[in-house]
Amino acid sequence: MRVTGPDAFDFLQGQFTNDLRGLAPPAAIYGLWLNQKGRVLADSFVLRTGPEAFVVVSYFSPAAVLRERLEAYVIADDVIIADETAEWAGLALVGADAEATAAKFEAPRRLAGRRTAEPAVELLFAAGQVPEIEAQIDALSLPRSSADDMERLRIRTGITAVPRDLGPGDLPNEGGLEAGAISYTKGCYLGQEVMARLKSMGRVRRRLVRVAGAGAPPAALAPLFQGDKKIGELRSVAPDDGGFIGLAMLTLLGLDPQAGLGLAPGEPSAVRLAEPGDVA
């Protein structure tokens, strides 16, 4: 989404969970778009491209959802919101050499990636440049990762995808996003009161955690049980080393982190917490 106009900064600052003050072109920051109850509708980076111009870009949140969320709160604001998804493409560079490799490409927009624990750079360029970028990738003999490889890396790292892992029924803190995606000092934005209450309470009742298991991966959204009690559900899952890894939203009340999780009431444990200490 391109957001422009004299009121673009004030409009975005009053909606986005992170603080845009001090964001000078071409810097970017990651954050969320919440509803009045503090539930997660979408996530994105916000890039400042000029004094009255911003770009809102997301890995997984659909363009239609982002546009609807933004336009729903334009009242008397002098802003223009344009969906430019079809006009742009992207290249994700991951690894220790990401910065050095990124310098070899000419791209009008760039930001620090958020796909793995490794250094990452995202380059955004016009869709018409795809053949040129593809040829440059080949000329540099850069190894390529498939979408499945990138998903496996994301899950292994425990990076939350919105809305796949965290959506309209969930709070940011349940996905571990309170540290990097939320500002508690910027002032008012939609959902800010809920975020302030959560900060003062200090703990949520559910948490997105990394899990693993043997055998074929269950379907995403498969329910998880301890004994006969439903304790949560898988949100993301990927094959990994003959088994699978995943991210699951689990209820903390009554959860035994050391015990396994079944895929049906009373079933033997098929899933285990990758790091039981995450919910201790």
C-alpha positions as CSV (number, residue, x, y, z in Angstrom):
1,M,0.0,0.0,0.0
2,R,1.2,3.5,-0.8
3,V,-0.1,6.1,1.7
4,T,0.4,9.7,0.7
5,G,-0.9,13.2,1.6
6,P,-0.4,16.0,4.1
7,D,-2.0,13.9,6.9
8,A,-0.3,10.6,6.0
9,F,2.1,10.7,9.0
10,D,-0.5,11.6,11.6
11,F,-3.0,9.1,10.1
12,L,-0.5,6.2,10.2
13,Q,0.9,7.2,13.6
14,G,-2.6,7.0,15.1
15,Q,-3.3,3.5,13.7
16,F,0.1,1.6,13.7
17,T,1.4,-0.1,16.9
18,N,4.9,1.1,16.5
19,D,6.3,4.6,16.7
20,L,6.9,6.4,13.3
21,R,8.5,9.4,14.9
22,G,12.1,9.7,13.8
23,L,11.5,7.5,10.8
24,A,13.4,9.3,8.1
25,P,13.4,8.2,4.4
26,P,14.2,5.5,3.5
27,A,13.9,3.8,7.0
28,A,11.4,1.2,7.8
29,I,9.8,-0.3,11.0
30,Y,7.8,-3.4,11.8
31,G,4.5,-3.3,13.6
32,L,0.8,-4.3,13.7
33,W,-2.7,-3.2,12.8
34,L,-5.1,-4.0,15.6
35,N,-8.9,-3.6,16.2
36,Q,-10.4,-1.8,19.1
37,K,-10.1,-5.0,21.3
38,G,-6.4,-5.2,20.6
39,R,-6.7,-8.2,18.3
40,V,-4.4,-8.7,15.4
41,L,-5.8,-7.9,12.0
42,A,-2.6,-7.5,10.0
43,D,1.1,-6.8,10.3
44,S,3.5,-4.9,8.1
45,F,6.6,-2.9,7.7
46,V,6.1,0.9,7.2
47,L,8.7,2.5,5.0
48,R,8.9,6.3,4.8
49,T,9.7,7.2,1.2
50,G,9.2,11.0,1.5
51,P,8.0,13.8,3.7
52,E,4.3,12.9,3.0
53,A,4.8,9.4,1.5
54,F,4.8,6.0,3.1
55,V,4.7,2.4,1.9
56,V,3.0,-0.4,3.9
57,V,4.3,-3.8,2.9
58,S,3.6,-7.2,4.5
59,Y,4.9,-10.8,3.9
60,F,1.6,-12.6,4.7
61,S,-1.2,-10.2,5.5
62,P,-3.4,-9.9,2.3
63,A,-3.5,-6.6,0.5
64,A,-7.3,-6.5,0.7
65,V,-7.2,-6.8,4.5
66,L,-4.6,-4.1,4.8
67,R,-6.5,-1.8,2.5
68,E,-9.8,-2.4,4.3
69,R,-8.1,-1.8,7.7
70,L,-6.5,1.5,6.6
71,E,-9.5,2.9,4.7
72,A,-11.9,2.1,7.6
73,Y,-10.4,4.8,9.7
74,V,-10.0,7.6,7.1
75,I,-12.5,10.2,8.3
76,A,-11.4,13.7,7.7
77,D,-7.8,12.9,6.9
78,D,-6.1,14.2,3.7
79,V,-4.6,10.9,2.7
80,I,-4.6,8.7,-0.4
81,I,-4.3,4.9,-0.1
82,A,-3.3,3.0,-3.2
83,D,-2.9,-0.8,-3.6
84,E,0.3,-1.2,-5.7
85,T,0.8,-4.9,-5.0
86,A,0.8,-5.9,-8.6
87,E,3.4,-3.3,-9.5
88,W,6.1,-4.6,-7.2
89,A,8.2,-7.7,-6.6
90,G,10.7,-8.6,-4.0
91,L,14.0,-10.4,-3.3
92,A,14.9,-11.8,0.1
93,L,18.6,-12.2,0.8
94,V,19.4,-14.2,4.0
95,G,22.7,-15.1,5.6
96,A,25.9,-13.5,6.8
97,D,26.6,-11.9,3.4
98,A,23.1,-10.5,3.0
99,E,24.1,-6.9,3.3
100,A,27.1,-7.2,1.0
101,T,25.1,-9.1,-1.6
102,A,22.2,-6.5,-1.4
103,A,24.7,-3.8,-2.4
104,K,25.2,-5.4,-5.8
105,F,21.5,-4.9,-6.7
106,E,19.8,-1.7,-7.7
107,A,16.5,-1.6,-5.9
108,P,14.5,1.6,-5.0
109,R,13.3,0.2,-1.7
110,R,15.0,-2.0,0.9
111,L,14.4,-3.0,4.5
112,A,15.8,-5.3,7.1
113,G,14.2,-8.7,6.7
114,R,12.2,-10.6,9.3
115,R,12.2,-14.2,8.1
116,T,14.9,-16.0,10.2
117,A,17.3,-15.3,13.0
118,E,20.1,-14.8,10.4
119,P,20.8,-11.3,8.9
120,A,18.3,-10.6,6.1
121,V,17.7,-7.9,3.6
122,E,14.5,-7.4,1.6
123,L,14.8,-5.6,-1.8
124,L,11.7,-4.3,-3.5
125,F,11.7,-3.4,-7.1
126,A,9.3,-2.8,-10.0
127,A,7.6,-6.0,-11.3
128,G,9.0,-5.3,-14.8
129,Q,12.5,-5.8,-13.4
130,V,12.0,-9.5,-12.5
131,P,13.8,-10.9,-15.6
132,E,16.8,-8.5,-14.9
133,I,17.0,-9.5,-11.3
134,E,16.7,-13.2,-12.1
135,A,19.6,-12.9,-14.5
136,Q,21.7,-11.1,-11.9
137,I,21.0,-13.8,-9.4
138,D,22.2,-16.4,-11.9
139,A,25.3,-14.3,-12.8
140,L,26.2,-14.1,-9.1
141,S,25.6,-17.8,-8.7
142,L,23.5,-17.2,-5.6
143,P,22.0,-20.3,-4.0
144,R,18.2,-20.3,-4.0
145,S,15.8,-21.4,-1.3
146,S,12.4,-22.6,-2.0
147,A,9.2,-21.3,-0.3
148,D,9.2,-24.5,1.7
149,D,12.8,-24.0,2.9
150,M,12.0,-20.4,4.0
151,E,8.8,-21.6,5.8
152,R,10.9,-24.2,7.6
153,L,13.5,-21.6,8.7
154,R,10.8,-19.3,9.9
155,I,9.1,-21.9,12.0
156,R,12.4,-23.2,13.4
157,T,13.3,-19.7,14.4
158,G,9.8,-19.1,16.0
159,I,8.9,-16.0,13.9
160,T,5.2,-15.3,14.0
161,A,3.4,-15.0,10.7
162,V,0.2,-12.9,10.6
163,P,-2.5,-14.0,10.1
164,R,-1.4,-17.6,9.9
165,D,-0.1,-17.9,13.4
166,L,-1.7,-14.8,15.0
167,G,-5.0,-13.4,13.7
168,P,-8.3,-11.6,14.6
169,G,-8.9,-13.9,17.6
170,D,-5.4,-13.3,19.1
171,L,-3.5,-10.7,21.0
172,P,0.0,-9.6,20.0
173,N,1.5,-10.7,23.3
174,E,0.3,-14.3,22.7
175,G,2.5,-14.4,19.7
176,G,5.5,-12.9,21.4
177,L,5.3,-9.6,19.5
178,E,5.2,-7.3,22.5
179,A,8.9,-6.5,22.4
180,G,9.5,-5.6,18.7
181,A,6.1,-4.7,17.3
182,I,4.5,-2.6,20.1
183,S,5.4,0.8,21.4
184,Y,4.2,1.6,24.9
185,T,5.4,5.2,24.8
186,K,4.1,6.6,21.5
187,G,0.6,7.6,22.7
188,C,-2.8,6.7,21.3
189,Y,-3.5,4.3,18.5
190,L,-6.2,1.8,17.9
191,G,-6.0,-1.0,20.5
192,Q,-3.5,1.0,22.6
193,E,-5.6,0.8,25.8
194,V,-5.6,-3.0,25.6
195,M,-1.9,-3.1,25.1
196,A,-1.3,-0.9,28.1
197,R,-3.5,-3.2,30.3
198,L,-1.6,-6.3,29.1
199,K,1.7,-4.6,29.9
200,S,0.5,-3.8,33.4
201,M,-0.9,-7.4,33.9
202,G,2.4,-8.9,32.7
203,R,1.2,-12.3,31.5
204,V,-1.2,-13.7,28.9
205,R,-3.1,-16.9,29.2
206,R,-2.1,-18.4,25.9
207,R,1.2,-18.5,24.0
208,L,2.5,-19.4,20.6
209,V,5.2,-22.0,21.0
210,R,7.5,-24.1,18.9
211,V,6.6,-27.8,18.7
212,A,7.9,-30.9,16.9
213,G,6.9,-34.4,16.3
214,A,7.7,-37.6,14.3
215,G,6.0,-38.9,11.3
216,A,3.9,-37.1,8.7
217,P,3.0,-33.5,9.5
218,P,-0.6,-32.9,10.8
219,A,-2.7,-30.4,9.1
220,A,-2.5,-26.8,10.2
221,L,-5.2,-25.9,12.7
222,A,-5.2,-29.5,14.0
223,P,-6.3,-29.5,17.7
224,L,-3.9,-30.5,20.4
225,F,-4.8,-32.3,23.6
226,Q,-3.3,-33.3,27.0
227,G,-5.3,-36.2,28.1
228,D,-9.0,-35.4,27.3
229,K,-8.5,-31.7,27.5
230,K,-8.0,-29.6,24.4
231,I,-5.0,-27.4,25.1
232,G,-4.5,-25.6,21.8
233,E,-4.0,-26.0,18.1
234,L,-1.3,-26.0,15.5
235,R,-1.1,-22.8,13.5
236,S,1.9,-23.5,11.2
237,V,3.6,-26.8,10.3
238,A,6.4,-28.0,8.0
239,P,8.2,-31.3,7.3
240,D,11.6,-31.4,9.0
241,D,14.2,-34.3,9.2
242,G,11.8,-37.1,8.8
243,G,9.2,-35.5,11.1
244,F,7.7,-32.1,11.4
245,I,8.1,-28.8,13.3
246,G,5.4,-26.3,13.9
247,L,4.1,-23.3,15.8
248,A,1.1,-24.0,18.1
249,M,-1.1,-21.7,20.2
250,L,-1.5,-23.3,23.6
251,T,-3.5,-22.5,26.7
252,L,-1.1,-22.0,29.6
253,L,-3.6,-22.8,32.3
254,G,-3.2,-26.4,33.2
255,L,-0.5,-27.1,30.6
256,D,2.3,-29.5,31.6
257,P,5.2,-28.3,29.4
258,Q,7.1,-31.5,29.9
259,A,4.3,-33.8,28.8
260,G,3.5,-34.4,25.2
261,L,0.5,-33.4,23.2
262,G,-2.0,-35.7,21.5
263,L,-3.9,-35.0,18.2
264,A,-7.1,-36.4,19.6
265,P,-8.6,-36.7,23.2
266,G,-6.8,-39.4,25.1
267,E,-4.4,-40.2,22.3
268,P,-0.7,-40.9,23.0
269,S,1.6,-37.9,22.7
270,A,2.5,-37.2,19.0
271,V,3.8,-33.7,19.5
272,R,6.2,-32.2,22.0
273,L,7.2,-28.7,22.9
274,A,10.5,-27.9,21.3
275,E,11.5,-25.7,24.2
276,P,9.4,-26.5,27.4
277,G,11.1,-23.6,29.1
278,D,9.4,-21.2,26.8
279,V,6.2,-21.6,28.8
280,A,7.6,-22.4,32.2
